[in-house]
Amino acid sequence: MAITLAQLRTFLAVEHAGSIKGAAAELMVTQPSVSAGLAALEKEVGVRLAERRGRGVALSPAGVAFAPYAAGVLAALEEGRAAASLAMDPERQELRIAAVNTAGEYIVPPVLRAFMSRHPEIDITLEVSNRARVFRQVELREADMGIGGSPPESGALEGVPFLDNEHVVIVAPGSPFASRRGLTFEDLAGVAWLLREDGSGTRIFARELLAGKGIKPRTMTIGSNGAIKQSVRTGLGVSLQSRHAVGLELATGMLAEADLDDGIPRRKWFALYHRDGVRRPAADTFLRFLIGDEARQAIAESLAV
């Protein structure tokens, strides 16, 4: 059976994106290349792995059964690459971290500064993207550890909580909602809610929260924390954001916080790792540091105004 790594990556990109076009964008190849790679893999496996669903593509029952094995092969090879690299140079350690946008912008940098001062022998790579991408990187072992929200109860990931992640609803400083007390979510149902892009954990949380409150406001998708904060400042709408992302703006009056009577559930930041397989020594060293007092102090100092 002449299955190639490129075919497996193509198949998993189709699974993740739900379309040939999306998979091509993810892999940075042409759509015909994706179609050809998927067809070649199906020929080798001997069954149809994906099928058309409306305008998209979904895995067939056979594809669903095959997917974890495809992911496992790529993950095992990545672990092998890392082990071979370490064997060639035992003194050099490597740590690959994938963090969701908010954590990557506001939580991880001060932790890394403190960690690197103690462990200069560890080379660190940090990639920042949305929740879906981070989870996928850890699942495929493209990252040793992820930093984000809680992992799904079922699946390849486990998580260790290490920090509270309080969320607030932000409004423009001159908004009538900035001075009112005892607001409810129903009071905000008539304004636009600014949401992050698909795949963002904050977007998922906001949608679940609004649905749980029984309101269906107008929404606008904006693809970054910075753009959302600026849009709220101009009065374009309101948004649910981690307090870690907006603490400076709230403290300086650039943004205001809606005083809501019906509270927002508390969340936590998690260190994410693969459920199966042994973590590399550098990852274990970082995890011990991340859940300790020194990391929390570094974060608190960086967020102090």
C-alpha positions as CSV (number, residue, x, y, z in Angstrom):
1,M,0.0,0.0,0.0
2,A,1.7,3.2,-1.2
3,I,0.0,5.8,1.0
4,T,2.0,9.0,1.3
5,L,2.2,11.6,4.0
6,A,0.9,14.2,1.6
7,Q,-2.2,12.2,1.0
8,L,-2.8,11.8,4.8
9,R,-2.3,15.5,5.3
10,T,-4.7,16.3,2.5
11,F,-7.3,13.9,3.9
12,L,-7.1,15.5,7.4
13,A,-7.3,19.0,5.9
14,V,-10.5,18.1,4.1
15,E,-11.9,16.7,7.4
16,H,-10.9,19.9,9.3
17,A,-12.1,22.4,6.6
18,G,-15.2,20.6,5.4
19,S,-14.5,21.6,1.8
20,I,-12.0,21.2,-0.9
21,K,-11.6,24.9,-1.1
22,G,-10.9,25.2,2.6
23,A,-8.5,22.3,2.6
24,A,-6.6,23.9,-0.3
25,A,-6.3,27.2,1.6
26,E,-5.1,25.4,4.7
27,L,-2.5,23.5,2.8
28,M,-1.6,26.4,0.5
29,V,-2.1,24.3,-2.6
30,T,-4.6,24.3,-5.5
31,Q,-8.0,22.7,-5.2
32,P,-7.2,20.2,-8.0
33,S,-4.2,19.1,-5.9
34,V,-6.5,18.4,-3.0
35,S,-9.0,16.5,-5.1
36,A,-6.2,14.5,-6.7
37,G,-4.6,13.7,-3.3
38,L,-7.9,12.6,-1.8
39,A,-8.8,10.4,-4.8
40,A,-5.3,8.8,-4.7
41,L,-5.7,8.0,-1.0
42,E,-9.2,6.5,-1.5
43,K,-7.7,4.3,-4.3
44,E,-5.0,3.0,-1.9
45,V,-7.4,2.4,1.0
46,G,-10.0,0.9,-1.3
47,V,-13.1,2.8,-0.1
48,R,-14.6,6.3,-0.4
49,L,-13.5,8.4,2.5
50,A,-15.4,11.6,1.8
51,E,-18.6,12.6,0.1
52,R,-20.3,15.7,-1.1
53,R,-22.7,17.4,1.4
54,G,-24.4,20.4,-0.1
55,R,-21.6,22.9,-1.0
56,G,-19.1,21.2,1.3
57,V,-17.5,17.8,1.8
58,A,-17.9,15.5,4.8
59,L,-16.2,12.3,5.8
60,S,-18.0,9.1,4.9
61,P,-18.5,6.5,7.6
62,A,-15.3,4.9,6.3
63,G,-13.5,8.2,6.5
64,V,-14.6,8.8,10.1
65,A,-13.2,5.4,11.0
66,F,-10.0,6.0,9.1
67,A,-9.3,9.6,10.4
68,P,-7.8,8.8,13.9
69,Y,-5.4,6.3,12.3
70,A,-4.3,9.0,9.7
71,A,-3.8,11.5,12.5
72,G,-2.0,8.9,14.6
73,V,0.5,8.1,11.8
74,L,1.4,11.8,11.4
75,A,1.6,12.3,15.1
76,A,3.9,9.3,15.6
77,L,6.2,10.5,12.8
78,E,6.4,13.9,14.4
79,E,7.3,12.4,17.7
80,G,10.0,10.3,15.9
81,R,11.4,13.5,14.3
82,A,11.6,15.2,17.7
83,A,13.2,12.1,19.3
84,A,15.8,11.9,16.5
85,S,16.7,15.5,16.8
86,L,17.1,15.2,20.6
87,A,19.3,12.1,20.2
88,M,21.7,14.0,17.8
89,D,22.0,16.9,20.3
90,P,21.0,15.9,23.8
91,E,22.0,19.3,25.3
92,R,19.6,21.1,23.0
93,Q,16.0,20.9,23.9
94,E,13.0,22.1,21.9
95,L,9.6,23.2,23.0
96,R,6.7,24.0,20.6
97,I,3.8,25.9,22.1
98,A,0.5,26.7,20.3
99,A,-1.7,29.3,22.0
100,V,-5.1,30.8,21.2
101,N,-5.0,34.4,20.2
102,T,-5.9,36.0,23.6
103,A,-3.5,33.8,25.6
104,G,-0.8,34.2,23.0
105,E,-1.0,38.0,23.2
106,Y,-1.5,38.5,26.9
107,I,-0.7,35.4,28.9
108,V,2.1,33.4,27.3
109,P,4.7,36.2,26.7
110,P,5.3,37.1,30.4
111,V,5.4,33.4,31.3
112,L,7.9,32.7,28.6
113,R,10.1,35.7,29.7
114,A,10.2,34.3,33.2
115,F,10.6,30.7,32.0
116,M,13.4,31.4,29.6
117,S,15.4,33.2,32.3
118,R,15.5,30.0,34.2
119,H,15.9,27.6,31.2
120,P,18.0,29.3,28.5
121,E,18.9,25.8,27.2
122,I,15.4,25.3,25.8
123,D,14.6,26.6,22.3
124,I,11.0,27.7,22.1
125,T,8.6,28.2,19.2
126,L,5.3,29.9,19.8
127,E,2.5,29.9,17.3
128,V,-0.7,31.9,17.9
129,S,-4.0,31.1,16.2
130,N,-7.6,30.3,17.1
131,R,-9.0,27.5,19.2
132,A,-9.6,25.1,16.4
133,R,-6.1,25.4,15.0
134,V,-4.5,25.1,18.4
135,F,-6.4,21.9,19.3
136,R,-5.5,20.5,15.9
137,Q,-1.8,21.2,16.3
138,V,-1.7,19.4,19.7
139,E,-3.8,16.5,18.4
140,L,-1.3,16.0,15.5
141,R,1.6,16.6,17.9
142,E,2.7,19.6,15.8
143,A,2.9,21.3,19.1
144,D,4.1,19.9,22.4
145,M,1.6,21.9,24.4
146,G,-1.4,24.2,23.7
147,I,-2.6,27.1,25.8
148,G,-6.4,27.7,25.5
149,G,-9.8,26.9,26.9
150,S,-11.0,23.6,28.2
151,P,-10.6,20.6,25.8
152,P,-13.6,18.5,24.7
153,E,-14.5,15.8,27.2
154,S,-14.0,13.2,24.5
155,G,-11.1,13.3,22.2
156,A,-7.3,13.2,22.0
157,L,-6.6,16.1,24.4
158,E,-6.3,16.5,28.1
159,G,-5.9,19.8,30.0
160,V,-4.6,21.2,33.3
161,P,-6.2,24.5,34.4
162,F,-3.7,27.0,35.6
163,L,-5.4,30.5,35.6
164,D,-8.8,32.0,35.9
165,N,-10.1,33.6,32.7
166,E,-12.8,36.1,33.6
167,H,-14.9,37.6,30.7
168,V,-16.6,41.0,30.6
169,V,-18.9,42.7,28.1
170,I,-17.1,45.8,26.8
171,V,-18.9,49.0,25.4
172,A,-17.8,52.3,24.2
173,P,-16.9,54.9,26.9
174,G,-19.6,57.2,25.8
175,S,-22.2,54.5,25.4
176,P,-25.4,54.8,27.6
177,F,-24.6,51.3,28.8
178,A,-21.3,52.5,30.3
179,S,-23.1,54.5,33.0
180,R,-26.2,52.3,33.7
181,R,-26.2,49.9,36.6
182,G,-28.0,46.6,36.9
183,L,-28.0,45.8,33.1
184,T,-29.2,42.5,31.8
185,F,-28.4,40.7,28.6
186,E,-31.9,41.6,27.3
187,D,-30.9,45.3,27.6
188,L,-28.2,44.6,25.1
189,A,-30.3,42.6,22.7
190,G,-30.9,45.6,20.4
191,V,-27.2,46.4,19.7
192,A,-24.7,44.6,17.5
193,W,-22.5,42.0,19.1
194,L,-19.0,41.8,17.7
195,L,-17.7,38.3,17.5
196,R,-14.4,36.7,16.6
197,E,-14.0,34.5,13.6
198,D,-15.2,30.9,13.2
199,G,-12.9,28.5,15.2
200,S,-12.4,31.1,18.0
201,G,-13.1,29.9,21.6
202,T,-14.4,33.4,22.5
203,R,-16.9,33.3,19.7
204,I,-18.2,29.9,20.8
205,F,-18.5,31.1,24.4
206,A,-20.3,34.3,23.3
207,R,-22.8,32.4,21.1
208,E,-23.5,29.8,23.8
209,L,-23.9,32.6,26.4
210,L,-26.3,34.6,24.3
211,A,-28.3,31.5,23.4
212,G,-28.6,30.6,27.0
213,K,-29.9,34.0,27.8
214,G,-32.6,33.6,25.1
215,I,-31.5,36.5,22.9
216,K,-30.6,36.6,19.2
217,P,-28.9,40.0,18.6
218,R,-27.4,41.2,15.3
219,T,-23.8,40.0,15.1
220,M,-20.7,41.1,13.2
221,T,-17.6,38.9,12.7
222,I,-14.3,40.6,13.2
223,G,-11.1,38.6,13.1
224,S,-8.9,39.9,15.9
225,N,-9.0,41.2,19.4
226,G,-7.4,44.5,18.5
227,A,-9.9,45.2,15.7
228,I,-12.8,44.3,18.0
229,K,-11.6,46.6,20.7
230,Q,-11.2,49.5,18.3
231,S,-14.7,48.8,16.8
232,V,-16.3,48.9,20.2
233,R,-14.5,52.2,21.0
234,T,-16.1,53.7,17.9
235,G,-19.6,52.6,18.9
236,L,-20.0,49.9,16.4
237,G,-21.4,47.4,19.0
238,V,-20.5,45.5,22.1
239,S,-18.4,42.4,22.7
240,L,-17.6,39.7,25.1
241,Q,-13.9,39.6,25.8
242,S,-11.4,38.1,28.3
243,R,-10.5,40.6,31.0
244,H,-6.9,39.8,30.2
245,A,-7.4,41.2,26.7
246,V,-9.1,44.5,27.8
247,G,-7.7,45.3,31.2
248,L,-5.5,48.1,30.0
249,E,-8.3,49.7,28.0
250,L,-10.7,49.5,30.9
251,A,-8.2,50.9,33.4
252,T,-7.4,53.9,31.1
253,G,-11.0,54.6,30.1
254,M,-10.5,53.7,26.4
255,L,-13.3,51.1,26.9
256,A,-16.0,50.7,29.5
257,E,-17.5,47.5,31.1
258,A,-21.2,46.8,31.1
259,D,-22.4,46.3,34.7
260,L,-24.5,43.2,34.2
261,D,-26.7,41.8,37.0
262,D,-26.9,38.3,35.3
263,G,-23.4,37.2,35.6
264,I,-21.0,35.6,33.1
265,P,-19.8,32.1,33.9
266,R,-16.1,31.9,34.9
267,R,-13.7,30.0,32.7
268,K,-10.1,29.0,33.1
269,W,-7.0,28.8,31.0
270,F,-5.7,25.3,30.4
271,A,-2.4,23.8,29.4
272,L,-3.3,21.2,26.7
273,Y,-1.5,18.1,25.7
274,H,-2.1,14.8,23.9
275,R,-3.8,12.2,25.9
276,D,-1.6,9.4,24.5
277,G,2.1,9.4,24.4
278,V,4.9,10.7,26.6
279,R,5.6,14.4,26.8
280,R,9.1,15.5,26.0
281,P,11.2,16.6,29.0
282,A,11.0,20.3,27.9
283,A,7.2,20.1,27.9
284,D,7.1,18.6,31.4
285,T,9.5,21.3,32.6
286,F,7.3,24.0,31.2
287,L,4.1,22.5,32.6
288,R,5.5,22.4,36.1
289,F,6.5,26.1,35.7
290,L,3.2,27.1,34.2
291,I,1.1,25.9,37.1
292,G,3.4,27.4,39.7
293,D,3.4,30.6,41.6
294,E,6.2,32.2,39.5
295,A,4.2,32.0,36.3
296,R,1.1,33.5,38.0
297,Q,3.2,36.4,39.4
298,A,4.7,37.1,36.0
299,I,1.3,37.3,34.4
300,A,-0.1,39.5,37.2
301,E,2.9,41.9,36.9
302,S,2.5,42.2,33.1
303,L,-1.2,43.0,33.4
304,A,-0.8,45.6,36.2
305,V,-1.5,49.1,35.0
